[in-house]
């Protein structure tokens, strides 16, 4: 699954999860492959960037609850591509 596909199905993802993306040519893109890490109760106090991802080559992107908050603040008629672009910008520059 890539980032665009993930955003289309985000309502099915547990908010206590963290999204990790595989960079393409050093960048997060719409086509970046994703992996989702479900946070276990004993890991809740760890920082998101310190949790180990089982698949190599994936970088921390954002927590699912934060993605949901950002999407809620966007206009309802924004395209999925526009939502992805804003999320990528937030992950790269505002996090």
N, C-alpha and C positions, 0 to 999 in steps of 0.2 A: 504494500500500500504506500502511496506517496502522500505528500502534504495536502494536495487538493482533495483527494479521496477521503482523507482523514477528516478534513473540515466539513465535508458533506455528511459525515456520520458521527460527528462529535457528541451529539446528544446521547449516544449509546455508550460513551466512555465514562468510566468512573472519574469523578472530579478529584479524587485523591491520587490520581496517576500523573506521571511526568512524561512528556513527549521528548524523544531524542530523534535527531535527524542525521542523515548521512550527507555531508557536504558534497557538492558537485563542483569540481574545479575550485575548491576552497570556499564555496559560498552555499548558503541555504537557498534553495529554489523551490518552485511549485512542484517540481518533479523529484525532489529529495525523498528518498526512501525513509520511512519512519519506523520506530519501534516505541512501544508504550511500556513503561515500567509502573506496575501497580505498587503503591507504597504500603508496606506492611506496618502494622501498629508499632513494632519495635524500631522501625526505621524513621518514624515521623520526626524525630528531633535532629536527624542528619540534614545537612544542607543538600539541596537538590543536585548541585554540581558534584558532590562528593559520592553520590550513590553509584555503584558499579553497574554498568549495563552489560548484559550477558553477550550481546553481539558487538564485536569489535568494529571500530570505525564510525560509531555513532556519537554525536556530540549533543550535550544538553541543549534543549531548545526552550521550552516553557512548561510550567505546570498547567494541567488541563483546566483547573478552576480559573486560572488567570486568562487562558485563551478564551474561555466562556465569557469572562467579564469584558474583555476587549471587544469580542464580537457583539455583545449586548449593547455596547456603546456606539457601534457603527449603525449606519442607516440600514433599515431592513432590506432595501432594494439593492444594496451593494452586491456586486458579483462575488463569487467564490474566489476568483483570481485577485480581486481588490482586497478581500479579507486576508488572503494569504500574504499579499504584498505588505499590508500593514503589520501583520504578525511578525513577518521576517524583519521588518524595520525595527519593531519593538525589541525583538530578541537580540538583534545585533547592536542597537544603539541605546536603548532605554533601560535595559535590564541591569 
